[in-house]
C-alpha cells in the first residue's frame, strides 16, 4: 500500500501542538574583554606658595640687656638695650618699628626725668592715660612700639607716673 502524504497532511490527521519543553541549562560565561587603553597624563600642577618666614631668634645672651648712653636723638640702635640716664628722654616720630623695645633707667639719686613722645602717642600700660610720663629716681621702665606706622608706644615699669 502506498500512502500519499499530501492526502494525510491535508486531512484531519494532524494533531494539536504539544506542550512546551523544559528550559535548558544556562551556558558558560563568556571570556573577559580586553582592558581599555590608559588615559592621557595631565601636566603637573604649579608649586604652592612659600610660607611666611619664622621668627628670628635671640641674638647674644638673652639674660643680658646691654647698657648704653643716651643718644641724641634716639635711633633704632637702642632697640634691645637699656639706657642709663639722668636726662629727659624724647621718643622721635617715624624712627621705630612695631615690636621695637628698649628700657630706660633713671640713674639719678635726686631728680625725676620726663619721657615724652614727639609726634606720637605714649600710653601708660594698663590705663588709657596718654602723654608725658615721669620716671622717679632709680626707676626703670620699658617702652614698646606697638604701632610703628602711627607712632604708638606703651610704657610700663617701676615708679612711672
C-alpha positions, 0 to 999 in steps of 0.5 A, a space after each residue: 500500500 502506498 500512502 500519499 502524504 499530501 492526502 494525510 497532511 491535508 486531512 484531519 490527521 494532524 494533531 494539536 501542538 504539544 506542550 512546551 519543553 523544559 528550559 535548558 541549562 544556562 551556558 558558560 560565561 563568556 571570556 573577559 574583554 580586553 582592558 581599555 587603553 590608559 588615559 592621557 597624563 595631565 601636566 603637573 600642577 604649579 608649586 604652592 606658595 612659600 610660607 611666611 618666614 619664622 621668627 628670628 631668634 635671640 641674638 647674644 645672651 638673652 639674660 643680658 640687656 646691654 647698657 648704653 648712653 643716651 643718644 641724641 636723638 634716639 635711633 633704632 640702635 637702642 632697640 634691645 638695650 637699656 639706657 642709663 640716664 639722668 636726662 629727659 628722654 624724647 621718643 622721635 616720630 617715624 624712627 621705630 618699628 612695631 615690636 621695637 623695645 628698649 628700657 630706660 633707667 633713671 640713674 639719678 639719686 635726686 631728680 625725676 626725668 620726663 619721657 615724652 613722645 614727639 609726634 606720637 602717642 605714649 600710653 601708660 600700660 594698663 590705663 588709657 592715660 596718654 602723654 608725658 610720663 615721669 620716671 622717679 629716681 632709680 626707676 626703670 621702665 620699658 617702652 614698646 612700639 606697638 604701632 610703628 606706622 602711627 607712632 604708638 608706644 606703651 610704657 610700663 615699669 617701676 615708679 612711672 607716673 
